[in-house]
Amino acid sequence: MPNRLFSTVLALLLIAAQPAALASVESASPLPLAPTADHGQTARMLHGLLSSSRYHYSPRPLDDSLSAEIHRRFLESLDGQRLFFLQTDIARFERYRHALDDAIRMGQVQPAFEIYNVYRQRVAERVAKARKQLEGDFDFDREENFRYDREDLPWPADETAMTEVWRQYIKNDWLRLKLAGRKPEQIRKTLDKRYATLAERVGEIKSEDVFQSLMNAYAEAIEPHTGYLTPRSSENFNIAMSLSLEGIGAVLQRLDEFVVVRSIVPGGPAALSGKIKPGDRIGAVGQGEKGAMQDVVGWRIDDVVELIRGPKDSVVRVDVLPAEASADGPYQRVTLVRQKVRLEEQAAKSSVIEIETGVPKQRQRIGVITLPTFYQDFDARRRNDADYASATRDVERLLAAFREQQVDGVLVDLRNNGGGSLNEAIELTGLFIETGPVVQVREAGGRVSVESDRSRTVAWDGPLAVLVNRASASASEIFAAAIQDYGRGLIIGEPTYGKGTVQNLIDLDRFQRSETPRYGQVKLTVAQFFRISGGSTQHKGVVPDISFPITLDAEEFGESSYDNALPWTRIPAASFARQGEFAALLPLLESRHRERIASDVEFRWWSEDVARYREQRIRKEISLHEATRRAEREADEARRKSREEERVAAGLDAPSIDGNADDGLNASERGIAEMVAEVEREQADERPDALAREAAAILADALNTLKADTQLAAQVHANGERREGAWVGLID
């Protein structure tokens, strides 16, 4: 990929598309998987919830039509790239096409497991053949292309066709390593291990993973944002929402047969002990002061995590193999007391960008708040804990610091913020307006409620802008839409994701009064939200006032990419008073933006990379001709060097936005030292953010212009009046 921007975008796409069943790992020759009694009970409960308008906003009856859709989605969750099943397999599974509805309704989901067991067998067979193919040679002088995106293609017709698909697949892997300078025997060894590991990972999948894939195929066939979470997935979701967990404060990663410490959470038990560091390998885990040590080498990462997590103030012992030690080196036993650990990495953060704009030049200080998600610790809030995690509370503290620092404007960065708590979106909006409606919510029965900010406290009443991109969704869109509808601030960036629905989590254990987690949770779409101006963000998203180049089209990433998403619609507007109107200001801001980015090398590079990435996505294939690929690689290297020279000539101190050349390796193949180095680079990363800086410059331009032109400022302010929350102080 050209740079980190696109690596991040691609990672988002892969995460969204990856089958739940492929997320976890058992033994080399596992027995066929089968559903449990709990799976049957859970399936029946989900049928009751998803087929009733009492619970779901747009329920569908579980009939043969829906069964066919579940069947298609389940197969694609297993083999979306058509690399394992043959058309004969798909024909064999045809008998289940109109049978999954009855299976789910009766809680007898064995058909899905029969499909999965065939899939696991096909993976093992294909990997064995792929490893055999590595013994041959490849003709890299042959002109041919490798189709790396196969989701729209049919499954291979027969074994000959599948072997040809894998020949190109392997050839591409080999060529990447060859271009990175590796010798044939090194390449053969690396790929042999890579494919063997693939089979091992699939072979270690558990029945709960298969069941989750089936239930998500059912849920998502009804509506894209309905889903099922196993008890383990539910725990991870709650951790992500609350930004806290009870454990030792170590982020883990799997490398080969070991689970390795990728990073340490500051302030957690592991960090405070000083005895565990990034790169250390975990060999065994024991509970309490004297519990038996369990060897965890070769375990699934989530199984190891489950052993290490535990109640606050409880003791856990961990045997670690230091990063610098050999694989047969001595382990060190570390005893830790688990504590509640706050995951600050995903919490709101602040920085200040200094901008010079205007003629004559004026320096403005723009405070930037980066908010990765709208988090809230729901349980802690229900308990009335004084320090419960809350995006709004954290942002409010950052705004107070900005006031003390006397920044001139505030930019809220919501890029890649996929949403979170609806309540947090409402309360966060309330930090920037006095009182009033924020979002309208329509329930399944048609009743519309207006959710409002009722606090008269305004944390920031000065100049405001919001930076968004295609991956800004849900709660991000509620906040951005409200700020835009009120005329409270400028919206800058790309059109947002276009998700206009509301989900609730239902704990299935409560239905069965289970005291221990057994059945998981279901995420139900229960309502649709609308802007206070009456329109929906569904499909359309929030369209910025000042636009940046679009990285991904709505049809390939966004609500419009789903074939069963709810349609766009609108309802009557709520009663609210606009605080500003930027229409007269926008042409001037747009003109200055265009003029500025024409000479901004970082923004220009980003725009060029966007265009190149979009062109690559359209192709969906890559050349397997060595000279062609080498020329492309050399062109990328020449581009990188040219940019470095241009950067130096422009007097830019920060490093280039370009990433390193492709080394052909997967993340888990780079070894302990490389992993630690990568983490250190990420933590020390000071690469310029051209988009945040340009958004800050646009806000500074607006501020300077309105200060200098009182007539224009009067047009921007609603009715020409000075109003609370409408950039107070710009009109005297």
C-alpha positions in Angstrom: 0.0 0.0 0.0 1.2 3.5 -0.7 1.2 4.7 2.9 -0.3 4.3 6.4 -3.6 6.0 5.4 -4.4 3.3 3.0 -3.1 0.6 5.2 -5.6 1.8 7.8 -8.5 1.9 5.4 -7.7 -1.5 4.1 -7.4 -2.9 7.6 -10.9 -1.5 8.4 -12.3 -3.2 5.3 -10.6 -6.5 6.1 -11.9 -6.4 9.7 -15.4 -5.7 8.5 -15.3 -8.5 5.9 -13.4 -11.2 7.9 -15.5 -14.2 9.0 -15.9 -14.5 12.7 -15.0 -18.2 12.3 -11.6 -17.3 11.1 -10.7 -15.3 14.2 -9.6 -18.1 16.3 -7.7 -21.4 16.7 -7.7 -26.0 18.2 -5.6 -29.1 17.2 -3.9 -30.3 14.0 -6.5 -33.1 13.5 -9.6 -31.9 15.3 -12.8 -33.9 15.6 -15.8 -32.6 13.6 -17.4 -29.6 15.4 -21.0 -29.9 16.6 -23.4 -27.4 18.2 -24.1 -27.4 21.9 -27.5 -27.4 23.7 -26.9 -23.7 24.5 -26.5 -23.0 20.8 -29.9 -24.5 20.2 -31.5 -22.4 22.9 -29.7 -19.3 21.7 -30.9 -19.8 18.1 -34.5 -20.0 19.3 -34.2 -16.8 21.4 -32.7 -15.0 18.4 -35.6 -16.1 16.2 -38.0 -14.7 18.7 -36.2 -11.3 18.8 -35.4 -10.9 15.2 -38.9 -11.8 13.8 -40.8 -9.5 16.1 -41.6 -5.8 15.6 -41.7 -5.5 19.4 -38.0 -5.8 19.4 -36.6 -5.1 15.9 -37.1 -1.9 13.8 -37.5 -3.8 10.6 -38.1 -7.5 11.3 -38.4 -10.2 8.7 -40.2 -13.6 9.0 -37.8 -16.6 9.1 -39.0 -18.2 5.9 -37.4 -19.9 2.9 -36.6 -16.6 1.3 -34.6 -15.5 4.4 -33.1 -19.0 4.7 -31.6 -18.6 1.2 -30.0 -15.3 2.2 -28.6 -16.8 5.4 -27.2 -19.7 3.4 -25.4 -17.3 1.0 -24.0 -15.1 3.8 -22.8 -18.0 5.8 -20.9 -19.5 2.8 -19.4 -16.1 2.1 -18.3 -15.7 5.7 -16.3 -18.9 5.4 -14.9 -18.5 1.9 -15.7 -15.1 0.5 -12.6 -15.1 -1.7 -13.5 -18.4 -3.3 -10.2 -20.1 -2.3 -11.4 -23.4 -0.8 -14.9 -24.5 -1.9 -15.5 -26.0 -5.4 -18.7 -25.6 -7.3 -19.4 -29.3 -6.4 -19.3 -28.3 -2.8 -21.7 -25.4 -3.3 -24.0 -27.8 -5.2 -23.8 -30.2 -2.3 -24.8 -27.5 0.2 -27.8 -26.6 -2.0 -30.0 -28.9 0.1 -29.6 -26.5 3.0 -30.6 -23.4 1.1 -34.2 -23.6 2.3 -33.6 -25.6 5.4 -31.7 -23.2 7.7 -35.0 -21.3 8.6 -36.4 -24.5 10.1 -33.0 -25.4 11.7 -32.8 -22.0 13.5 -36.5 -22.0 14.5 -36.2 -25.4 16.1 -32.7 -24.8 17.6 -31.2 -27.6 15.5 -28.3 -25.8 13.8 -26.3 -28.9 12.8 -26.5 -28.1 9.0 -24.2 -25.1 9.5 -21.7 -27.3 11.3 -21.8 -29.8 8.5 -21.0 -27.0 6.0 -18.2 -25.8 8.3 -16.6 -29.2 8.7 -16.4 -29.6 4.9 -14.8 -26.1 4.8 -12.2 -27.1 7.4 -11.4 -30.3 5.4 -11.1 -28.2 2.2 -8.6 -25.8 3.9 -6.5 -28.7 5.1 -6.5 -30.3 1.7 -5.7 -27.1 -0.2 -2.9 -26.1 2.2 -1.3 -29.5 1.7 -1.5 -29.0 -2.1 -0.2 -25.5 -1.8 2.8 -26.6 0.2 3.5 -29.2 -2.5 3.2 -26.5 -5.2 6.1 -24.7 -3.4 8.4 -27.4 -4.6 8.1 -26.2 -8.2 9.3 -23.1 -10.0 7.5 -20.1 -11.3 7.9 -18.3 -14.6 8.1 -14.6 -13.7 8.7 -13.6 -17.3 5.2 -14.6 -18.2 2.7 -11.8 -18.7 -0.3 -12.5 -16.4 -2.3 -10.8 -13.7 -3.4 -12.1 -10.3 -7.0 -11.3 -9.3 -6.7 -10.6 -5.6 -10.3 -9.6 -5.1 -12.4 -12.7 -6.0 -15.6 -12.0 -4.0 -17.6 -11.3 -7.2 -16.3 -14.4 -9.1 -17.9 -17.8 -9.1 -16.4 -20.6 -7.1 -13.8 -22.6 -9.1 -15.5 -25.2 -11.3 -13.2 -28.1 -10.5 -9.8 -29.1 -9.0 -7.9 -27.9 -12.1 -9.4 -24.5 -11.8 -8.7 -24.3 -8.1 -5.1 -25.3 -8.6 -4.7 -22.5 -11.1 -6.1 -20.0 -8.7 -3.7 -21.1 -6.0 -0.8 -21.2 -8.5 -1.3 -17.4 -9.0 -1.9 -16.9 -5.3 1.4 -18.6 -4.4 3.2 -16.9 -7.2 2.2 -13.5 -5.9 3.4 -14.4 -2.4 6.7 -15.6 -3.8 7.2 -12.6 -6.0 6.6 -10.2 -3.1 9.3 -11.9 -1.1 11.6 -12.1 -4.1 11.3 -8.4 -4.8 12.2 -7.8 -1.1 15.5 -9.5 -1.7 14.9 -13.0 -0.3 16.5 -16.1 -1.8 14.5 -19.1 -3.1 15.1 -21.3 -0.1 14.2 -18.5 2.3 11.0 -17.9 0.3 10.1 -21.6 0.2 10.6 -21.9 4.0 8.6 -18.7 4.8 5.6 -19.7 2.6 5.6 -23.3 3.7 5.3 -22.1 7.3 2.7 -19.4 6.3 0.4 -21.9 4.7 0.8 -24.5 7.4 -0.1 -21.9 10.0 -3.3 -21.1 8.0 -4.4 -24.7 8.3 -3.6 -24.7 12.0 -5.6 -21.6 12.7 -8.6 -22.9 10.9 -8.2 -26.2 12.6 -8.3 -24.6 16.0 -11.7 -22.9 15.5 -14.3 -23.7 18.2 -17.9 -24.5 17.9 -18.9 -21.1 19.4 -17.1 -19.4 16.5 -19.1 -21.4 13.9 -22.3 -20.7 15.7 -21.5 -16.9 15.9 -20.9 -16.9 12.1 -24.3 -18.6 11.5 -26.2 -16.2 13.8 -24.5 -13.2 12.3 -25.4 -14.5 8.8 -29.0 -14.6 10.1 -28.9 -11.2 11.8 -27.2 -9.4 9.0 -29.6 -10.9 6.4 -32.3 -8.8 8.2 -30.3 -5.6 8.5 -26.6 -4.8 8.3 -26.1 -3.5 11.9 -27.9 -6.3 13.7 -25.6 -8.9 15.1 -24.9 -11.6 17.6 -22.0 -11.7 20.1 -20.9 -14.8 22.0 -20.2 -14.4 25.7 -16.5 -13.8 25.0 -17.2 -11.3 22.2 -19.6 -9.5 24.5 -16.9 -9.1 27.1 -14.5 -7.6 24.5 -17.3 -5.3 23.3 -17.9 -4.0 26.8 -14.2 -3.4 27.4 -14.1 -1.4 24.1 -17.1 0.7 25.2 -15.9 1.3 28.8 -12.2 1.8 27.9 -11.3 -0.3 30.9 -10.7 -3.9 32.0 -9.6 -5.8 35.0 -6.2 -7.5 34.4 -2.5 -6.7 34.2 -2.5 -4.1 31.5 -0.7 -5.8 28.6 -1.6 -5.8 25.0 -1.0 -9.3 23.5 -0.2 -10.5 20.0 0.4 -14.0 18.6 3.7 -14.8 17.0 4.2 -18.3 15.8 3.3 -20.6 18.7 3.7 -17.9 21.4 1.5 -15.2 22.7 3.7 -12.2 23.0 3.4 -8.9 24.9 3.0 -6.3 22.2 2.8 -3.2 24.5 2.3 -2.3 28.1 -0.5 0.0 29.3 0.9 2.8 31.3 -0.1 2.7 35.0 -1.2 -0.9 34.9 0.2 -3.8 37.1 2.5 -5.0 34.4 4.0 -1.5 33.9 4.3 -0.8 37.6 6.1 -4.2 38.2 8.9 -3.3 35.8 9.2 -7.1 35.1 7.3 -7.4 31.8 8.2 -5.6 28.7 7.2 -5.6 25.0 8.5 -8.7 23.2 8.3 -11.0 26.2 6.7 -14.4 25.4 4.1 -15.9 27.8 4.7 -19.6 28.6 2.3 -20.4 31.4 -0.3 -18.8 33.6 -1.4 -19.6 37.1 -4.2 -18.4 39.3 -3.7 -17.1 42.8 -0.6 -17.5 44.9 -0.5 -21.3 44.5 -2.7 -22.4 41.6 -1.3 -24.8 39.1 0.6 -23.2 36.2 -1.0 -23.9 32.8 1.2 -24.2 29.8 -0.2 -21.9 27.1 2.3 -22.3 24.3 0.4 -22.9 21.1 -2.9 -21.6 22.6 -5.4 -19.3 21.0 -4.7 -15.7 22.0 -8.2 -15.2 23.4 -7.9 -18.3 25.6 -4.6 -16.9 27.0 -6.3 -13.5 27.6 -9.1 -15.2 29.4 -6.7 -16.7 31.9 -4.8 -13.5 32.5 -7.9 -11.3 33.0 -9.7 -11.6 36.3 -11.3 -9.7 39.2 -9.6 -6.6 40.6 -7.2 -7.3 43.5 -6.9 -11.0 42.5 -3.5 -12.6 41.9 -2.2 -14.0 38.7 1.3 -15.6 38.0 2.8 -15.4 34.6 5.9 -17.3 33.3 7.6 -15.0 30.7 10.4 -15.7 28.3 12.3 -12.4 27.9 12.4 -10.9 24.4 16.1 -11.2 24.1 16.2 -14.9 25.2 16.3 -17.9 22.9 13.3 -20.1 22.5 14.7 -22.6 25.0 15.9 -20.0 27.4 14.8 -19.8 31.1 11.4 -18.4 32.0 10.9 -15.8 34.7 7.9 -16.0 37.0 6.1 -12.7 37.6 3.4 -12.4 40.2 0.9 -9.6 39.7 -2.2 -8.3 41.4 -4.9 -7.5 38.8 -6.3 -4.0 38.8 -8.8 -2.0 36.8 -6.8 -0.7 33.8 -8.0 2.3 31.8 -7.2 2.0 28.0 -6.0 5.5 27.4 -5.1 4.7 23.8 -8.7 5.0 22.7 -9.5 8.0 25.0 -10.0 11.6 23.8 -6.7 13.4 23.3 -5.7 17.0 22.6 -3.0 18.9 20.8 -2.5 22.4 19.5 -1.7 23.4 15.9 -0.3 26.9 15.3 -1.4 28.3 11.9 -0.3 31.5 10.1 -3.0 32.7 7.6 -4.2 35.9 6.0 -2.5 39.0 4.7 -0.8 40.2 6.7 0.0 36.9 8.3 -1.7 36.3 11.6 -0.8 33.4 13.9 -3.7 31.4 15.3 -3.6 28.6 17.8 -6.1 25.8 17.1 -6.8 23.2 19.7 -7.4 19.8 18.3 -9.4 17.1 20.1 -9.1 13.6 18.6 -11.9 11.3 19.6 -11.6 7.7 18.4 -15.0 6.5 19.7 -18.0 7.7 21.7 -17.2 5.5 24.7 -19.0 5.2 28.0 -18.8 2.8 30.9 -22.5 2.0 31.2 -22.2 -0.2 34.3 -20.1 2.3 36.2 -22.5 5.1 35.3 -25.4 3.0 36.5 -23.5 2.5 39.8 -23.0 6.3 40.0 -19.2 5.9 40.1 -17.7 9.3 40.3 -15.0 8.6 37.7 -16.8 6.5 35.1 -15.3 6.6 31.6 -17.1 9.1 29.3 -16.1 10.6 26.0 -18.0 13.8 26.9 -16.4 14.2 30.4 -13.0 13.7 28.9 -13.6 16.2 26.1 -15.0 18.7 28.6 -11.7 18.5 30.6 -9.7 19.0 27.4 -11.8 22.1 26.5 -11.2 23.5 30.0 -7.5 23.2 29.4 -7.9 24.9 26.0 -9.6 27.8 27.6 -6.7 28.2 30.0 -4.3 28.0 27.1 -6.4 30.6 25.3 -6.6 28.8 22.0 -8.4 30.7 19.2 -10.5 27.8 17.9 -11.3 24.1 18.4 -11.2 21.3 15.9 -12.9 18.1 16.8 -11.3 15.2 14.8 -13.8 12.4 14.3 -12.0 10.6 11.4 -12.4 6.8 11.7 -14.7 7.2 14.7 -17.3 4.5 14.0 -19.7 5.7 16.8 -20.6 4.3 20.1 -23.0 5.6 22.7 -25.9 7.7 21.4 -26.2 9.4 24.8 -22.5 10.5 24.5 -23.2 12.0 21.1 -26.1 14.0 22.6 -24.1 15.1 25.7 -21.0 16.0 23.6 -23.1 18.2 21.4 -24.3 19.9 24.5 -20.8 21.1 25.3 -21.0 23.4 22.3 -24.7 24.6 22.4 -26.7 26.1 25.2 -29.8 23.9 25.1 -31.9 22.4 22.4 -32.7 19.3 20.3 -29.7 17.2 19.0 -31.3 14.2 17.2 -34.7 12.8 16.5 -35.4 9.1 17.0 -38.2 7.1 15.3 -39.1 3.8 16.7 -40.6 0.8 14.9 -44.1 1.9 15.6 -43.5 5.3 14.1 -43.4 7.3 17.3 -40.8 10.1 17.1 -38.9 11.4 20.1 -36.6 14.4 20.1 -33.5 13.9 22.2 -32.2 17.2 23.5 -29.3 18.7 25.4 -30.9 20.2 28.6 -27.8 21.5 30.3 -27.3 25.2 29.9 -23.5 24.8 30.5 -21.4 25.5 27.4 -17.9 24.3 27.6 -16.7 26.0 24.4 -18.6 28.9 22.7 -15.8 30.0 20.3 -14.9 29.0 16.7 -15.5 25.3 16.0 -14.9 22.9 13.2 -15.4 19.1 12.9 -13.1 16.9 10.7 -14.8 13.8 9.3 -14.1 11.1 6.8 -15.9 8.1 5.2 -15.3 6.0 8.3 -17.0 8.5 10.6 -20.3 6.8 11.4 -23.3 6.7 13.6 -22.7 8.8 16.8 -20.1 10.8 14.9 -22.7 11.6 12.3 -25.3 12.6 14.9 -22.8 15.1 16.4 -21.5 16.4 13.1 -25.1 16.8 11.7 -26.3 18.7 14.8 -23.3 21.1 14.7 -24.0 21.6 11.0 -27.8 22.1 11.4 -27.3 24.6 14.2 -24.7 26.5 12.1 -22.5 26.1 15.2 -19.3 25.1 13.4 -17.8 24.1 10.0 -17.8 20.5 8.8 -14.6 19.6 6.9 -13.5 16.4 5.2 -15.3 13.6 3.3 -19.0 12.7 3.3 -19.5 10.4 6.3 -20.5 6.7 6.4 -24.2 7.1 6.1 -25.4 5.0 9.1 -28.7 6.3 10.4 -29.9 3.5 12.7 -29.8 2.9 16.4 -28.9 -0.3 18.1 -29.5 -1.7 21.6 -27.7 -4.6 23.2 -29.9 -7.3 24.8 -28.3 -9.7 27.2 -29.7 -13.1 26.4 -28.7 -14.5 29.8 -31.3 -12.3 31.4 -34.0 -14.2 29.5 -32.8 -17.4 30.9 -31.8 -16.0 34.3 -28.4 -17.4 33.9 -26.0 -16.3 36.6 -22.9 -17.0 34.4 -22.4 -15.9 30.8 -23.8 -18.7 28.5 -25.9 -17.2 25.7 -24.2 -14.0 24.7 -25.8 -10.8 23.5 -27.7 -9.6 20.5 -27.3 -6.2 18.9 -30.7 -5.1 17.7 -31.6 -2.2 15.4 -34.4 -0.7 17.3 -34.8 2.8 15.8 -33.8 5.2 13.1 -32.3 8.6 13.9 -32.9 11.8 12.0 -31.3 15.2 11.9 -33.1 18.0 13.7 -33.6 19.5 10.3 -35.6 16.4 9.4 -33.4 14.5 7.0 -31.7 11.2 7.7 -28.0 10.5 7.6 -28.9 7.1 6.2 -26.9 6.5 3.0 -26.2 10.2 2.5 -24.2 10.7 5.6 -23.1 14.2 6.5 -21.9 16.2 3.6 -19.0 18.6 4.6 -19.0 22.3 4.1 -15.5 22.1 2.8 -14.6 18.9 1.1 -11.3 16.9 0.9 -10.7 14.2 -1.8 -12.8 11.1 -1.3 -10.8 8.0 -0.4 -13.6 5.4 -0.8 -16.8 5.6 -2.8 -20.1 5.0 -0.9 -20.8 1.9 -3.0 -17.6 0.2 -1.7 -17.4 1.4 1.9 -20.4 2.9 3.7 -24.1 2.2 4.3 -24.8 2.2 0.5 -22.5 -0.8 0.1 -25.1 -3.0 1.9 -27.8 -4.5 -0.3 -30.3 -4.6 2.5 -29.7 -1.3 4.3 -32.8 0.8 5.2 -33.7 3.5 2.6 -33.1 7.2 3.0 -36.2 9.1 4.2 -37.0 12.2 6.1 -39.5 13.4 8.8 -40.6 16.9 9.9 -37.9 19.1 11.4 -37.7 19.7 15.1 -38.1 23.2 16.6 -34.6 24.7 16.9 -32.9 28.1 16.4 -29.9 28.2 14.0 -26.9 29.9 15.6 -25.1 30.7 12.4 -25.1 30.6 8.6 -21.9 30.0 6.8 -23.1 30.1 3.2 -21.7 33.6 2.5 -18.3 32.6 4.0 -17.8 29.2 2.3 -16.8 30.4 -1.2 -13.9 32.5 0.3 -12.8 29.6 2.6 -12.9 27.2 -0.4 -10.8 29.6 -2.5 -8.2 30.0 0.1 -8.2 26.2 0.8 -7.5 25.5 -2.9 -4.8 28.1 -3.0 -3.1 26.8 0.1 -3.1 23.1 -0.8 -1.6 23.9 -4.2 1.7 24.6 -2.4 1.2 22.2 0.5 3.4 19.2 -0.4 2.1 16.9 2.3 -1.6 17.5 1.3 -0.6 17.1 -2.4 1.1 13.8 -1.7 -1.9 12.6 0.2 -4.2 13.6 -2.7 -2.0 11.8 -5.2 -2.0 8.7 -3.0 -5.8 8.8 -2.8 -6.1 8.9 -6.5 -3.5 6.1 -7.0 -5.2 3.9 -4.4 -8.7 4.4 -5.9 -7.3 3.4 -9.3 -5.7 0.3 -7.7 -9.1 -0.7 -6.1 -10.9 -0.5 -9.4 -8.4 -2.9 -11.0 -8.8 -5.6 -8.4 -5.8 -7.4 -9.8 -2.0 -7.1 -9.9 0.7 -8.1 -12.4 2.7 -11.3 -11.8 5.3 -10.2 -14.3 8.5 -9.6 -12.4 9.8 -6.8 -14.6 6.5 -5.0 -14.3 6.3 -5.4 -10.6 10.0 -4.4 -10.1 9.4 -1.3 -12.2 6.4 -0.4 -10.0 8.5 -1.0 -6.9 11.3 1.2 -8.2 8.8 3.9 -9.1 7.4 3.8 -5.5 11.0 4.1 -4.2 11.8 6.9 -6.6 8.6 8.7 -5.5 9.6 8.3 -1.9 13.1 9.7 -2.5 11.7 12.5 -4.5 9.3 13.4 -1.7 12.1 13.3 0.8 14.1 15.7 -1.3 11.1 18.0 -1.7 10.4 17.8 2.0 14.0 18.9 2.8 13.8 21.7 0.2 10.6 22.9 1.7 12.2 23.0 5.2 9.8 20.4 6.7 11.3 18.8 9.8 8.8 16.0 10.1 9.4 12.7 8.2 7.6 11.9 5.0 4.1 10.4 5.1 5.2 7.5 2.9 5.7 4.1 4.5 8.5 1.6 4.0 8.8 -0.7 1.0 6.9 -4.0 1.1 9.0 -6.7 2.7 6.5 -9.5 1.7 6.0 -10.7 5.2 2.8 -10.9 7.3 2.9 -9.2 10.7 3.3 -12.5 12.6 6.3 -13.4 10.4 8.6 -10.5 11.4 9.9 -11.9 14.7 10.1 -10.5 18.2 12.8 -7.8 17.5 10.9 -6.5 14.4 7.6 -6.4 16.4 9.2 -4.4 19.2 10.8 -2.0 16.7 7.4 -1.5 15.0 5.7 -0.7 18.3 8.4 1.8 19.1 8.1 3.4 15.7 4.3 3.7 16.2 4.7 5.3 19.6 7.3 7.7 18.4 5.5 8.5 15.2 5.5 12.3 14.5 4.6 12.2 10.9 2.7 15.3 9.8 -1.1 15.1 9.6 -1.8 17.1 6.5 -5.5 16.8 6.8 -5.7 18.0 10.4 -3.4 20.9 9.7 -5.4 22.0 6.7 -8.7 21.7 8.6 -7.1 23.9 11.3 -6.0 26.3 8.7 -9.6 26.5 7.3 -10.9 27.3 10.8 -8.2 29.9 11.3 -9.1 31.5 7.9 -12.7 31.7 9.0 -11.7 33.2 12.3 -9.5 35.8 10.7 -12.0 36.7 8.0 -14.8 37.3 10.4 -12.7 39.4 12.7 -11.7 41.6 9.8 -15.1 41.8 8.0 -17.9 42.7 10.4 -20.4 42.8 7.6 -19.7 39.2 6.7 -19.6 38.3 10.3 -23.1 39.7 10.7 -24.3 37.4 7.8 -22.7 34.4 9.5 -24.3 35.0 12.8 -28.0 34.1 12.8 -30.1 37.2 12.1 -26.9 39.3 12.4 -27.1 39.0 16.2 -24.6 37.9 18.7 -25.8 34.6 20.2 -24.4 32.2 22.8 -22.6 29.4 21.1 -22.3 31.2 17.7 -18.6 32.1 17.8 -19.1 34.7 20.5 -16.7 37.6 20.5 -16.4 38.0 16.7 -19.0 40.7 16.7 -18.5 43.6 19.2 
